[in-house]
Amino acid sequence: MNTANLQLEGVYAVLAALFGALRDKGLLAEGEIDALLAGVEQRLASDPQRPQELREANIDAICFPARFLRLALGESAAGEDLSFARLTARVGREKAERGREDAQME
């Protein structure tokens, strides 16, 4: 595995803990954090300045941090403490489910 991926895993864990602490201290409500991360994801996914030839998989990779953090914070608010591997697997499954839903809507 690329060591940069391992470093990013640590960064995501730190960010999830930081957002969790902000939530737990009442500085930001869970809904505010989720809305913030949803907005980030939306802006990342629809950036008009991004080259058009960028593949969908690359856009998914760009959006992964926001998706991961939203899921991690939602799970921790529900009392779950899922591992990085389990959370990333869920992000992937949910991405696939979104893709099927989008295809059905077309």
DOTI-598764 format. One record per atom (N, C-alpha, C): residue number from 1; residue in one letter; atom name; x, y, z. Coordinates in nm, 3 decimals. Layout:
// DOTI-598764
<vexse markol="NUM" lodo="a" kollum="CA" X="X" Y="Y" Z="Z"/>
...
***
This chain:
// DOTI-598764
<vexse markol="1" lodo="m" kollum="N" X="0.084" Y="-0.118" Z="0.000"/>
<vexse markol="1" lodo="m" kollum="CA" X="0.000" Y="0.000" Z="0.000"/>
<vexse markol="1" lodo="m" kollum="C" X="0.089" Y="0.125" Z="0.000"/>
<vexse markol="2" lodo="n" kollum="N" X="0.044" Y="0.224" Z="-0.068"/>
<vexse markol="2" lodo="n" kollum="CA" X="0.113" Y="0.351" Z="-0.075"/>
<vexse markol="2" lodo="n" kollum="C" X="0.111" Y="0.415" Z="0.064"/>
<vexse markol="3" lodo="t" kollum="N" X="0.227" Y="0.464" Z="0.110"/>
<vexse markol="3" lodo="t" kollum="CA" X="0.233" Y="0.524" Z="0.244"/>
<vexse markol="3" lodo="t" kollum="C" X="0.147" Y="0.650" Z="0.254"/>
<vexse markol="4" lodo="a" kollum="N" X="0.126" Y="0.719" Z="0.144"/>
<vexse markol="4" lodo="a" kollum="CA" X="0.039" Y="0.837" Z="0.147"/>
<vexse markol="4" lodo="a" kollum="C" X="-0.103" Y="0.796" Z="0.188"/>
<vexse markol="5" lodo="n" kollum="N" X="-0.148" Y="0.679" Z="0.142"/>
<vexse markol="5" lodo="n" kollum="CA" X="-0.281" Y="0.631" Z="0.180"/>
<vexse markol="5" lodo="n" kollum="C" X="-0.288" Y="0.606" Z="0.330"/>
<vexse markol="6" lodo="l" kollum="N" X="-0.182" Y="0.553" Z="0.387"/>
<vexse markol="6" lodo="l" kollum="CA" X="-0.179" Y="0.529" Z="0.531"/>
<vexse markol="6" lodo="l" kollum="C" X="-0.181" Y="0.661" Z="0.607"/>
<vexse markol="7" lodo="q" kollum="N" X="-0.110" Y="0.759" Z="0.557"/>
<vexse markol="7" lodo="q" kollum="CA" X="-0.110" Y="0.890" Z="0.621"/>
<vexse markol="7" lodo="q" kollum="C" X="-0.248" Y="0.953" Z="0.614"/>
<vexse markol="8" lodo="l" kollum="N" X="-0.314" Y="0.938" Z="0.501"/>
<vexse markol="8" lodo="l" kollum="CA" X="-0.448" Y="0.994" Z="0.486"/>
<vexse markol="8" lodo="l" kollum="C" X="-0.546" Y="0.924" Z="0.581"/>
<vexse markol="9" lodo="e" kollum="N" X="-0.529" Y="0.795" Z="0.600"/>
<vexse markol="9" lodo="e" kollum="CA" X="-0.614" Y="0.723" Z="0.696"/>
<vexse markol="9" lodo="e" kollum="C" X="-0.604" Y="0.788" Z="0.833"/>
<vexse markol="10" lodo="g" kollum="N" X="-0.483" Y="0.822" Z="0.873"/>
<vexse markol="10" lodo="g" kollum="CA" X="-0.464" Y="0.890" Z="1.001"/>
<vexse markol="10" lodo="g" kollum="C" X="-0.528" Y="1.027" Z="1.003"/>
<vexse markol="11" lodo="v" kollum="N" X="-0.515" Y="1.100" Z="0.895"/>
<vexse markol="11" lodo="v" kollum="CA" X="-0.575" Y="1.234" Z="0.887"/>
<vexse markol="11" lodo="v" kollum="C" X="-0.727" Y="1.225" Z="0.899"/>
<vexse markol="12" lodo="y" kollum="N" X="-0.788" Y="1.129" Z="0.830"/>
<vexse markol="12" lodo="y" kollum="CA" X="-0.934" Y="1.114" Z="0.838"/>
<vexse markol="12" lodo="y" kollum="C" X="-0.977" Y="1.080" Z="0.981"/>
<vexse markol="13" lodo="a" kollum="N" X="-0.901" Y="0.994" Z="1.047"/>
<vexse markol="13" lodo="a" kollum="CA" X="-0.934" Y="0.958" Z="1.185"/>
<vexse markol="13" lodo="a" kollum="C" X="-0.925" Y="1.080" Z="1.277"/>
<vexse markol="14" lodo="v" kollum="N" X="-0.822" Y="1.162" Z="1.257"/>
<vexse markol="14" lodo="v" kollum="CA" X="-0.807" Y="1.284" Z="1.337"/>
<vexse markol="14" lodo="v" kollum="C" X="-0.922" Y="1.380" Z="1.310"/>
<vexse markol="15" lodo="l" kollum="N" X="-0.957" Y="1.400" Z="1.185"/>
<vexse markol="15" lodo="l" kollum="CA" X="-1.066" Y="1.492" Z="1.151"/>
<vexse markol="15" lodo="l" kollum="C" X="-1.200" Y="1.442" Z="1.208"/>
<vexse markol="16" lodo="a" kollum="N" X="-1.223" Y="1.312" Z="1.201"/>
<vexse markol="16" lodo="a" kollum="CA" X="-1.347" Y="1.257" Z="1.257"/>
<vexse markol="16" lodo="a" kollum="C" X="-1.351" Y="1.282" Z="1.408"/>
<vexse markol="17" lodo="a" kollum="N" X="-1.239" Y="1.263" Z="1.475"/>
<vexse markol="17" lodo="a" kollum="CA" X="-1.233" Y="1.287" Z="1.620"/>
<vexse markol="17" lodo="a" kollum="C" X="-1.253" Y="1.435" Z="1.650"/>
<vexse markol="18" lodo="l" kollum="N" X="-1.195" Y="1.522" Z="1.570"/>
<vexse markol="18" lodo="l" kollum="CA" X="-1.210" Y="1.666" Z="1.591"/>
<vexse markol="18" lodo="l" kollum="C" X="-1.356" Y="1.709" Z="1.573"/>
<vexse markol="19" lodo="f" kollum="N" X="-1.419" Y="1.665" Z="1.464"/>
<vexse markol="19" lodo="f" kollum="CA" X="-1.560" Y="1.697" Z="1.444"/>
<vexse markol="19" lodo="f" kollum="C" X="-1.646" Y="1.639" Z="1.556"/>
<vexse markol="20" lodo="g" kollum="N" X="-1.613" Y="1.518" Z="1.599"/>
<vexse markol="20" lodo="g" kollum="CA" X="-1.685" Y="1.456" Z="1.709"/>
<vexse markol="20" lodo="g" kollum="C" X="-1.672" Y="1.538" Z="1.837"/>
<vexse markol="21" lodo="a" kollum="N" X="-1.553" Y="1.588" Z="1.864"/>
<vexse markol="21" lodo="a" kollum="CA" X="-1.532" Y="1.671" Z="1.983"/>
<vexse markol="21" lodo="a" kollum="C" X="-1.611" Y="1.801" Z="1.973"/>
<vexse markol="22" lodo="l" kollum="N" X="-1.614" Y="1.862" Z="1.856"/>
<vexse markol="22" lodo="l" kollum="CA" X="-1.692" Y="1.985" Z="1.836"/>
<vexse markol="22" lodo="l" kollum="C" X="-1.840" Y="1.959" Z="1.861"/>
<vexse markol="23" lodo="r" kollum="N" X="-1.886" Y="1.843" Z="1.814"/>
<vexse markol="23" lodo="r" kollum="CA" X="-2.025" Y="1.805" Z="1.835"/>
<vexse markol="23" lodo="r" kollum="C" X="-2.051" Y="1.778" Z="1.984"/>
<vexse markol="24" lodo="d" kollum="N" X="-1.964" Y="1.698" Z="2.045"/>
<vexse markol="24" lodo="d" kollum="CA" X="-1.984" Y="1.659" Z="2.185"/>
<vexse markol="24" lodo="d" kollum="C" X="-1.977" Y="1.778" Z="2.280"/>
<vexse markol="25" lodo="k" kollum="N" X="-1.899" Y="1.880" Z="2.247"/>
<vexse markol="25" lodo="k" kollum="CA" X="-1.888" Y="2.000" Z="2.331"/>
<vexse markol="25" lodo="k" kollum="C" X="-2.000" Y="2.100" Z="2.302"/>
<vexse markol="26" lodo="g" kollum="N" X="-2.083" Y="2.067" Z="2.204"/>
<vexse markol="26" lodo="g" kollum="CA" X="-2.195" Y="2.154" Z="2.171"/>
<vexse markol="26" lodo="g" kollum="C" X="-2.158" Y="2.276" Z="2.090"/>
<vexse markol="27" lodo="l" kollum="N" X="-2.037" Y="2.276" Z="2.033"/>
<vexse markol="27" lodo="l" kollum="CA" X="-1.994" Y="2.391" Z="1.953"/>
<vexse markol="27" lodo="l" kollum="C" X="-2.058" Y="2.389" Z="1.814"/>
<vexse markol="28" lodo="l" kollum="N" X="-2.082" Y="2.271" Z="1.762"/>
<vexse markol="28" lodo="l" kollum="CA" X="-2.155" Y="2.253" Z="1.637"/>
<vexse markol="28" lodo="l" kollum="C" X="-2.251" Y="2.137" Z="1.656"/>
<vexse markol="29" lodo="a" kollum="N" X="-2.374" Y="2.154" Z="1.611"/>
<vexse markol="29" lodo="a" kollum="CA" X="-2.471" Y="2.046" Z="1.619"/>
<vexse markol="29" lodo="a" kollum="C" X="-2.439" Y="1.942" Z="1.511"/>
<vexse markol="30" lodo="e" kollum="N" X="-2.484" Y="1.820" Z="1.535"/>
<vexse markol="30" lodo="e" kollum="CA" X="-2.460" Y="1.713" Z="1.438"/>
<vexse markol="30" lodo="e" kollum="C" X="-2.512" Y="1.751" Z="1.299"/>
<vexse markol="31" lodo="g" kollum="N" X="-2.631" Y="1.810" Z="1.296"/>
<vexse markol="31" lodo="g" kollum="CA" X="-2.688" Y="1.851" Z="1.168"/>
<vexse markol="31" lodo="g" kollum="C" X="-2.607" Y="1.959" Z="1.098"/>
<vexse markol="32" lodo="e" kollum="N" X="-2.548" Y="2.048" Z="1.176"/>
<vexse markol="32" lodo="e" kollum="CA" X="-2.464" Y="2.154" Z="1.118"/>
<vexse markol="32" lodo="e" kollum="C" X="-2.339" Y="2.093" Z="1.055"/>
<vexse markol="33" lodo="i" kollum="N" X="-2.279" Y="1.998" Z="1.124"/>
<vexse markol="33" lodo="i" kollum="CA" X="-2.159" Y="1.934" Z="1.071"/>
<vexse markol="33" lodo="i" kollum="C" X="-2.193" Y="1.856" Z="0.945"/>
<vexse markol="34" lodo="d" kollum="N" X="-2.304" Y="1.782" Z="0.950"/>
<vexse markol="34" lodo="d" kollum="CA" X="-2.344" Y="1.705" Z="0.833"/>
<vexse markol="34" lodo="d" kollum="C" X="-2.374" Y="1.796" Z="0.714"/>
<vexse markol="35" lodo="a" kollum="N" X="-2.442" Y="1.906" Z="0.739"/>
<vexse markol="35" lodo="a" kollum="CA" X="-2.472" Y="2.001" Z="0.631"/>
<vexse markol="35" lodo="a" kollum="C" X="-2.345" Y="2.063" Z="0.574"/>
<vexse markol="36" lodo="l" kollum="N" X="-2.250" Y="2.094" Z="0.662"/>
<vexse markol="36" lodo="l" kollum="CA" X="-2.122" Y="2.149" Z="0.618"/>
<vexse markol="36" lodo="l" kollum="C" X="-2.051" Y="2.049" Z="0.526"/>
<vexse markol="37" lodo="l" kollum="N" X="-2.044" Y="1.923" Z="0.570"/>
<vexse markol="37" lodo="l" kollum="CA" X="-1.975" Y="1.821" Z="0.490"/>
<vexse markol="37" lodo="l" kollum="C" X="-2.051" Y="1.788" Z="0.362"/>
<vexse markol="38" lodo="a" kollum="N" X="-2.183" Y="1.790" Z="0.368"/>
<vexse markol="38" lodo="a" kollum="CA" X="-2.263" Y="1.767" Z="0.247"/>
<vexse markol="38" lodo="a" kollum="C" X="-2.239" Y="1.878" Z="0.145"/>
<vexse markol="39" lodo="g" kollum="N" X="-2.230" Y="2.002" Z="0.194"/>
<vexse markol="39" lodo="g" kollum="CA" X="-2.200" Y="2.114" Z="0.105"/>
<vexse markol="39" lodo="g" kollum="C" X="-2.062" Y="2.101" Z="0.041"/>
<vexse markol="40" lodo="v" kollum="N" X="-1.965" Y="2.060" Z="0.122"/>
<vexse markol="40" lodo="v" kollum="CA" X="-1.829" Y="2.039" Z="0.068"/>
<vexse markol="40" lodo="v" kollum="C" X="-1.833" Y="1.933" Z="-0.040"/>
<vexse markol="41" lodo="e" kollum="N" X="-1.901" Y="1.821" Z="-0.011"/>
<vexse markol="41" lodo="e" kollum="CA" X="-1.910" Y="1.714" Z="-0.110"/>
<vexse markol="41" lodo="e" kollum="C" X="-1.975" Y="1.762" Z="-0.238"/>
<vexse markol="42" lodo="q" kollum="N" X="-2.084" Y="1.836" Z="-0.226"/>
<vexse markol="42" lodo="q" kollum="CA" X="-2.154" Y="1.887" Z="-0.344"/>
<vexse markol="42" lodo="q" kollum="C" X="-2.065" Y="1.980" Z="-0.427"/>
<vexse markol="43" lodo="r" kollum="N" X="-1.994" Y="2.068" Z="-0.358"/>
<vexse markol="43" lodo="r" kollum="CA" X="-1.904" Y="2.160" Z="-0.431"/>
<vexse markol="43" lodo="r" kollum="C" X="-1.791" Y="2.084" Z="-0.498"/>
<vexse markol="44" lodo="l" kollum="N" X="-1.738" Y="1.985" Z="-0.430"/>
<vexse markol="44" lodo="l" kollum="CA" X="-1.631" Y="1.906" Z="-0.490"/>
<vexse markol="44" lodo="l" kollum="C" X="-1.681" Y="1.828" Z="-0.612"/>
<vexse markol="45" lodo="a" kollum="N" X="-1.800" Y="1.772" Z="-0.601"/>
<vexse markol="45" lodo="a" kollum="CA" X="-1.854" Y="1.690" Z="-0.709"/>
<vexse markol="45" lodo="a" kollum="C" X="-1.892" Y="1.771" Z="-0.831"/>
<vexse markol="46" lodo="s" kollum="N" X="-1.925" Y="1.897" Z="-0.812"/>
<vexse markol="46" lodo="s" kollum="CA" X="-1.975" Y="1.977" Z="-0.924"/>
<vexse markol="46" lodo="s" kollum="C" X="-1.887" Y="2.096" Z="-0.957"/>
<vexse markol="47" lodo="d" kollum="N" X="-1.760" Y="2.090" Z="-0.925"/>
<vexse markol="47" lodo="d" kollum="CA" X="-1.667" Y="2.201" Z="-0.951"/>
<vexse markol="47" lodo="d" kollum="C" X="-1.659" Y="2.230" Z="-1.101"/>
<vexse markol="48" lodo="p" kollum="N" X="-1.706" Y="2.347" Z="-1.145"/>
<vexse markol="48" lodo="p" kollum="CA" X="-1.705" Y="2.377" Z="-1.287"/>
<vexse markol="48" lodo="p" kollum="C" X="-1.564" Y="2.398" Z="-1.344"/>
<vexse markol="49" lodo="q" kollum="N" X="-1.467" Y="2.420" Z="-1.258"/>
<vexse markol="49" lodo="q" kollum="CA" X="-1.330" Y="2.442" Z="-1.304"/>
<vexse markol="49" lodo="q" kollum="C" X="-1.253" Y="2.312" Z="-1.327"/>
<vexse markol="50" lodo="r" kollum="N" X="-1.312" Y="2.199" Z="-1.288"/>
<vexse markol="50" lodo="r" kollum="CA" X="-1.245" Y="2.070" Z="-1.302"/>
<vexse markol="50" lodo="r" kollum="C" X="-1.243" Y="2.030" Z="-1.450"/>
<vexse markol="51" lodo="p" kollum="N" X="-1.133" Y="1.974" Z="-1.496"/>
<vexse markol="51" lodo="p" kollum="CA" X="-1.127" Y="1.929" Z="-1.636"/>
<vexse markol="51" lodo="p" kollum="C" X="-1.238" Y="1.828" Z="-1.667"/>
<vexse markol="52" lodo="q" kollum="N" X="-1.303" Y="1.843" Z="-1.779"/>
<vexse markol="52" lodo="q" kollum="CA" X="-1.415" Y="1.757" Z="-1.817"/>
<vexse markol="52" lodo="q" kollum="C" X="-1.374" Y="1.612" Z="-1.838"/>
<vexse markol="53" lodo="e" kollum="N" X="-1.248" Y="1.589" Z="-1.872"/>
<vexse markol="53" lodo="e" kollum="CA" X="-1.203" Y="1.452" Z="-1.899"/>
<vexse markol="53" lodo="e" kollum="C" X="-1.174" Y="1.370" Z="-1.773"/>
<vexse markol="54" lodo="l" kollum="N" X="-1.192" Y="1.431" Z="-1.658"/>
<vexse markol="54" lodo="l" kollum="CA" X="-1.170" Y="1.360" Z="-1.532"/>
<vexse markol="54" lodo="l" kollum="C" X="-1.278" Y="1.252" Z="-1.518"/>
<vexse markol="55" lodo="r" kollum="N" X="-1.236" Y="1.132" Z="-1.486"/>
<vexse markol="55" lodo="r" kollum="CA" X="-1.328" Y="1.019" Z="-1.476"/>
<vexse markol="55" lodo="r" kollum="C" X="-1.411" Y="1.027" Z="-1.348"/>
<vexse markol="56" lodo="e" kollum="N" X="-1.525" Y="0.959" Z="-1.352"/>
<vexse markol="56" lodo="e" kollum="CA" X="-1.615" Y="0.954" Z="-1.236"/>
<vexse markol="56" lodo="e" kollum="C" X="-1.544" Y="0.895" Z="-1.114"/>
<vexse markol="57" lodo="a" kollum="N" X="-1.458" Y="0.797" Z="-1.136"/>
<vexse markol="57" lodo="a" kollum="CA" X="-1.384" Y="0.736" Z="-1.024"/>
<vexse markol="57" lodo="a" kollum="C" X="-1.293" Y="0.840" Z="-0.957"/>
<vexse markol="58" lodo="n" kollum="N" X="-1.237" Y="0.931" Z="-1.035"/>
<vexse markol="58" lodo="n" kollum="CA" X="-1.154" Y="1.036" Z="-0.978"/>
<vexse markol="58" lodo="n" kollum="C" X="-1.237" Y="1.133" Z="-0.895"/>
<vexse markol="59" lodo="i" kollum="N" X="-1.356" Y="1.164" Z="-0.943"/>
<vexse markol="59" lodo="i" kollum="CA" X="-1.444" Y="1.253" Z="-0.867"/>
<vexse markol="59" lodo="i" kollum="C" X="-1.487" Y="1.186" Z="-0.737"/>
<vexse markol="60" lodo="d" kollum="N" X="-1.515" Y="1.056" Z="-0.744"/>
<vexse markol="60" lodo="d" kollum="CA" X="-1.547" Y="0.981" Z="-0.621"/>
<vexse markol="60" lodo="d" kollum="C" X="-1.431" Y="0.987" Z="-0.523"/>
<vexse markol="61" lodo="a" kollum="N" X="-1.310" Y="0.977" Z="-0.573"/>
<vexse markol="61" lodo="a" kollum="CA" X="-1.192" Y="0.984" Z="-0.486"/>
<vexse markol="61" lodo="a" kollum="C" X="-1.182" Y="1.122" Z="-0.420"/>
<vexse markol="62" lodo="i" kollum="N" X="-1.212" Y="1.225" Z="-0.495"/>
<vexse markol="62" lodo="i" kollum="CA" X="-1.207" Y="1.362" Z="-0.442"/>
<vexse markol="62" lodo="i" kollum="C" X="-1.313" Y="1.380" Z="-0.333"/>
<vexse markol="63" lodo="c" kollum="N" X="-1.429" Y="1.319" Z="-0.352"/>
<vexse markol="63" lodo="c" kollum="CA" X="-1.540" Y="1.333" Z="-0.257"/>
<vexse markol="63" lodo="c" kollum="C" X="-1.529" Y="1.239" Z="-0.138"/>
<vexse markol="64" lodo="f" kollum="N" X="-1.440" Y="1.141" Z="-0.144"/>
<vexse markol="64" lodo="f" kollum="CA" X="-1.430" Y="1.041" Z="-0.039"/>
<vexse markol="64" lodo="f" kollum="C" X="-1.414" Y="1.100" Z="0.101"/>
<vexse markol="65" lodo="p" kollum="N" X="-1.326" Y="1.196" Z="0.125"/>
<vexse markol="65" lodo="p" kollum="CA" X="-1.310" Y="1.246" Z="0.262"/>
<vexse markol="65" lodo="p" kollum="C" X="-1.440" Y="1.299" Z="0.322"/>
<vexse markol="66" lodo="a" kollum="N" X="-1.516" Y="1.376" Z="0.246"/>
<vexse markol="66" lodo="a" kollum="CA" X="-1.642" Y="1.430" Z="0.298"/>
<vexse markol="66" lodo="a" kollum="C" X="-1.740" Y="1.316" Z="0.326"/>
<vexse markol="67" lodo="r" kollum="N" X="-1.748" Y="1.220" Z="0.236"/>
<vexse markol="67" lodo="r" kollum="CA" X="-1.838" Y="1.106" Z="0.255"/>
<vexse markol="67" lodo="r" kollum="C" X="-1.797" Y="1.023" Z="0.376"/>
<vexse markol="68" lodo="f" kollum="N" X="-1.669" Y="0.999" Z="0.390"/>
<vexse markol="68" lodo="f" kollum="CA" X="-1.617" Y="0.921" Z="0.503"/>
<vexse markol="68" lodo="f" kollum="C" X="-1.649" Y="0.992" Z="0.635"/>
<vexse markol="69" lodo="l" kollum="N" X="-1.620" Y="1.121" Z="0.641"/>
<vexse markol="69" lodo="l" kollum="CA" X="-1.643" Y="1.195" Z="0.766"/>
<vexse markol="69" lodo="l" kollum="C" X="-1.790" Y="1.202" Z="0.801"/>
<vexse markol="70" lodo="r" kollum="N" X="-1.877" Y="1.220" Z="0.703"/>
<vexse markol="70" lodo="r" kollum="CA" X="-2.021" Y="1.220" Z="0.731"/>
<vexse markol="70" lodo="r" kollum="C" X="-2.064" Y="1.088" Z="0.792"/>
<vexse markol="71" lodo="l" kollum="N" X="-2.019" Y="0.979" Z="0.733"/>
<vexse markol="71" lodo="l" kollum="CA" X="-2.056" Y="0.847" Z="0.782"/>
<vexse markol="71" lodo="l" kollum="C" X="-1.995" Y="0.821" Z="0.920"/>
<vexse markol="72" lodo="a" kollum="N" X="-1.868" Y="0.853" Z="0.938"/>
<vexse markol="72" lodo="a" kollum="CA" X="-1.801" Y="0.831" Z="1.066"/>
<vexse markol="72" lodo="a" kollum="C" X="-1.870" Y="0.908" Z="1.178"/>
<vexse markol="73" lodo="l" kollum="N" X="-1.906" Y="1.032" Z="1.152"/>
<vexse markol="73" lodo="l" kollum="CA" X="-1.972" Y="1.112" Z="1.254"/>
<vexse markol="73" lodo="l" kollum="C" X="-2.112" Y="1.064" Z="1.283"/>
<vexse markol="74" lodo="g" kollum="N" X="-2.183" Y="1.021" Z="1.181"/>
<vexse markol="74" lodo="g" kollum="CA" X="-2.316" Y="0.966" Z="1.202"/>
<vexse markol="74" lodo="g" kollum="C" X="-2.311" Y="0.839" Z="1.285"/>
<vexse markol="75" lodo="e" kollum="N" X="-2.214" Y="0.754" Z="1.256"/>
<vexse markol="75" lodo="e" kollum="CA" X="-2.200" Y="0.630" Z="1.332"/>
<vexse markol="75" lodo="e" kollum="C" X="-2.159" Y="0.657" Z="1.476"/>
<vexse markol="76" lodo="s" kollum="N" X="-2.067" Y="0.751" Z="1.496"/>
<vexse markol="76" lodo="s" kollum="CA" X="-2.024" Y="0.780" Z="1.633"/>
<vexse markol="76" lodo="s" kollum="C" X="-2.136" Y="0.843" Z="1.714"/>
<vexse markol="77" lodo="a" kollum="N" X="-2.221" Y="0.923" Z="1.650"/>
<vexse markol="77" lodo="a" kollum="CA" X="-2.336" Y="0.982" Z="1.719"/>
<vexse markol="77" lodo="a" kollum="C" X="-2.435" Y="0.874" Z="1.762"/>
<vexse markol="78" lodo="a" kollum="N" X="-2.437" Y="0.764" Z="1.686"/>
<vexse markol="78" lodo="a" kollum="CA" X="-2.525" Y="0.652" Z="1.718"/>
<vexse markol="78" lodo="a" kollum="C" X="-2.459" Y="0.554" Z="1.815"/>
<vexse markol="79" lodo="g" kollum="N" X="-2.340" Y="0.591" Z="1.864"/>
<vexse markol="79" lodo="g" kollum="CA" X="-2.271" Y="0.506" Z="1.961"/>
<vexse markol="79" lodo="g" kollum="C" X="-2.184" Y="0.399" Z="1.899"/>
<vexse markol="80" lodo="e" kollum="N" X="-2.168" Y="0.401" Z="1.768"/>
<vexse markol="80" lodo="e" kollum="CA" X="-2.084" Y="0.303" Z="1.699"/>
<vexse markol="80" lodo="e" kollum="C" X="-1.942" Y="0.357" Z="1.686"/>
<vexse markol="81" lodo="d" kollum="N" X="-1.848" Y="0.267" Z="1.690"/>
<vexse markol="81" lodo="d" kollum="CA" X="-1.707" Y="0.303" Z="1.670"/>
<vexse markol="81" lodo="d" kollum="C" X="-1.650" Y="0.208" Z="1.567"/>
<vexse markol="82" lodo="l" kollum="N" X="-1.684" Y="0.232" Z="1.440"/>
<vexse markol="82" lodo="l" kollum="CA" X="-1.643" Y="0.142" Z="1.333"/>
<vexse markol="82" lodo="l" kollum="C" X="-1.499" Y="0.171" Z="1.291"/>
<vexse markol="83" lodo="s" kollum="N" X="-1.432" Y="0.067" Z="1.248"/>
<vexse markol="83" lodo="s" kollum="CA" X="-1.294" Y="0.081" Z="1.202"/>
<vexse markol="83" lodo="s" kollum="C" X="-1.290" Y="0.156" Z="1.068"/>
<vexse markol="84" lodo="f" kollum="N" X="-1.173" Y="0.203" Z="1.034"/>
<vexse markol="84" lodo="f" kollum="CA" X="-1.153" Y="0.270" Z="0.905"/>
<vexse markol="84" lodo="f" kollum="C" X="-1.195" Y="0.178" Z="0.791"/>
<vexse markol="85" lodo="a" kollum="N" X="-1.155" Y="0.053" Z="0.798"/>
<vexse markol="85" lodo="a" kollum="CA" X="-1.187" Y="-0.042" Z="0.690"/>
<vexse markol="85" lodo="a" kollum="C" X="-1.338" Y="-0.061" Z="0.675"/>
<vexse markol="86" lodo="r" kollum="N" X="-1.409" Y="-0.072" Z="0.785"/>
<vexse markol="86" lodo="r" kollum="CA" X="-1.554" Y="-0.090" Z="0.777"/>
<vexse markol="86" lodo="r" kollum="C" X="-1.623" Y="0.036" Z="0.725"/>
<vexse markol="87" lodo="l" kollum="N" X="-1.575" Y="0.151" Z="0.769"/>
<vexse markol="87" lodo="l" kollum="CA" X="-1.634" Y="0.276" Z="0.720"/>
<vexse markol="87" lodo="l" kollum="C" X="-1.609" Y="0.295" Z="0.571"/>
<vexse markol="88" lodo="t" kollum="N" X="-1.489" Y="0.266" Z="0.525"/>
<vexse markol="88" lodo="t" kollum="CA" X="-1.460" Y="0.283" Z="0.382"/>
<vexse markol="88" lodo="t" kollum="C" X="-1.542" Y="0.185" Z="0.299"/>
<vexse markol="89" lodo="a" kollum="N" X="-1.562" Y="0.064" Z="0.350"/>
<vexse markol="89" lodo="a" kollum="CA" X="-1.645" Y="-0.033" Z="0.278"/>
<vexse markol="89" lodo="a" kollum="C" X="-1.788" Y="0.019" Z="0.267"/>
<vexse markol="90" lodo="r" kollum="N" X="-1.839" Y="0.080" Z="0.374"/>
<vexse markol="90" lodo="r" kollum="CA" X="-1.975" Y="0.135" Z="0.370"/>
<vexse markol="90" lodo="r" kollum="C" X="-1.984" Y="0.253" Z="0.275"/>
<vexse markol="91" lodo="v" kollum="N" X="-1.880" Y="0.337" Z="0.272"/>
<vexse markol="91" lodo="v" kollum="CA" X="-1.880" Y="0.449" Z="0.177"/>
<vexse markol="91" lodo="v" kollum="C" X="-1.890" Y="0.394" Z="0.035"/>
<vexse markol="92" lodo="g" kollum="N" X="-1.814" Y="0.288" Z="0.007"/>
<vexse markol="92" lodo="g" kollum="CA" X="-1.818" Y="0.227" Z="-0.126"/>
<vexse markol="92" lodo="g" kollum="C" X="-1.954" Y="0.167" Z="-0.158"/>
<vexse markol="93" lodo="r" kollum="N" X="-2.015" Y="0.097" Z="-0.063"/>
<vexse markol="93" lodo="r" kollum="CA" X="-2.147" Y="0.038" Z="-0.086"/>
<vexse markol="93" lodo="r" kollum="C" X="-2.252" Y="0.147" Z="-0.110"/>
<vexse markol="94" lodo="e" kollum="N" X="-2.246" Y="0.251" Z="-0.030"/>
<vexse markol="94" lodo="e" kollum="CA" X="-2.344" Y="0.359" Z="-0.046"/>
<vexse markol="94" lodo="e" kollum="C" X="-2.325" Y="0.432" Z="-0.178"/>
<vexse markol="95" lodo="k" kollum="N" X="-2.200" Y="0.443" Z="-0.223"/>
<vexse markol="95" lodo="k" kollum="CA" X="-2.173" Y="0.504" Z="-0.354"/>
<vexse markol="95" lodo="k" kollum="C" X="-2.237" Y="0.418" Z="-0.464"/>
<vexse markol="96" lodo="a" kollum="N" X="-2.222" Y="0.286" Z="-0.453"/>
<vexse markol="96" lodo="a" kollum="CA" X="-2.280" Y="0.196" Z="-0.552"/>
<vexse markol="96" lodo="a" kollum="C" X="-2.433" Y="0.205" Z="-0.549"/>
<vexse markol="97" lodo="e" kollum="N" X="-2.491" Y="0.215" Z="-0.431"/>
<vexse markol="97" lodo="e" kollum="CA" X="-2.636" Y="0.228" Z="-0.419"/>
<vexse markol="97" lodo="e" kollum="C" X="-2.684" Y="0.358" Z="-0.481"/>
<vexse markol="98" lodo="r" kollum="N" X="-2.610" Y="0.468" Z="-0.458"/>
<vexse markol="98" lodo="r" kollum="CA" X="-2.645" Y="0.596" Z="-0.519"/>
<vexse markol="98" lodo="r" kollum="C" X="-2.638" Y="0.587" Z="-0.671"/>
<vexse markol="99" lodo="g" kollum="N" X="-2.538" Y="0.518" Z="-0.721"/>
<vexse markol="99" lodo="g" kollum="CA" X="-2.524" Y="0.501" Z="-0.865"/>
<vexse markol="99" lodo="g" kollum="C" X="-2.641" Y="0.427" Z="-0.927"/>
<vexse markol="100" lodo="r" kollum="N" X="-2.687" Y="0.322" Z="-0.857"/>
<vexse markol="100" lodo="r" kollum="CA" X="-2.805" Y="0.247" Z="-0.906"/>
<vexse markol="100" lodo="r" kollum="C" X="-2.930" Y="0.334" Z="-0.902"/>
<vexse markol="101" lodo="e" kollum="N" X="-2.946" Y="0.412" Z="-0.795"/>
<vexse markol="101" lodo="e" kollum="CA" X="-3.062" Y="0.500" Z="-0.786"/>
<vexse markol="101" lodo="e" kollum="C" X="-3.060" Y="0.605" Z="-0.895"/>
<vexse markol="102" lodo="d" kollum="N" X="-2.941" Y="0.661" Z="-0.922"/>
<vexse markol="102" lodo="d" kollum="CA" X="-2.930" Y="0.762" Z="-1.028"/>
<vexse markol="102" lodo="d" kollum="C" X="-2.963" Y="0.702" Z="-1.164"/>
<vexse markol="103" lodo="a" kollum="N" X="-2.919" Y="0.579" Z="-1.188"/>
<vexse markol="103" lodo="a" kollum="CA" X="-2.946" Y="0.513" Z="-1.316"/>
<vexse markol="103" lodo="a" kollum="C" X="-3.094" Y="0.486" Z="-1.333"/>
<vexse markol="104" lodo="q" kollum="N" X="-3.164" Y="0.453" Z="-1.226"/>
<vexse markol="104" lodo="q" kollum="CA" X="-3.307" Y="0.427" Z="-1.232"/>
<vexse markol="104" lodo="q" kollum="C" X="-3.385" Y="0.555" Z="-1.259"/>
<vexse markol="105" lodo="m" kollum="N" X="-3.334" Y="0.668" Z="-1.215"/>
<vexse markol="105" lodo="m" kollum="CA" X="-3.403" Y="0.795" Z="-1.232"/>
<vexse markol="105" lodo="m" kollum="C" X="-3.393" Y="0.845" Z="-1.376"/>
<vexse markol="106" lodo="e" kollum="N" X="-3.295" Y="0.799" Z="-1.449"/>
<vexse markol="106" lodo="e" kollum="CA" X="-3.274" Y="0.850" Z="-1.586"/>
<vexse markol="106" lodo="e" kollum="C" X="-3.370" Y="0.791" Z="-1.684"/>
***
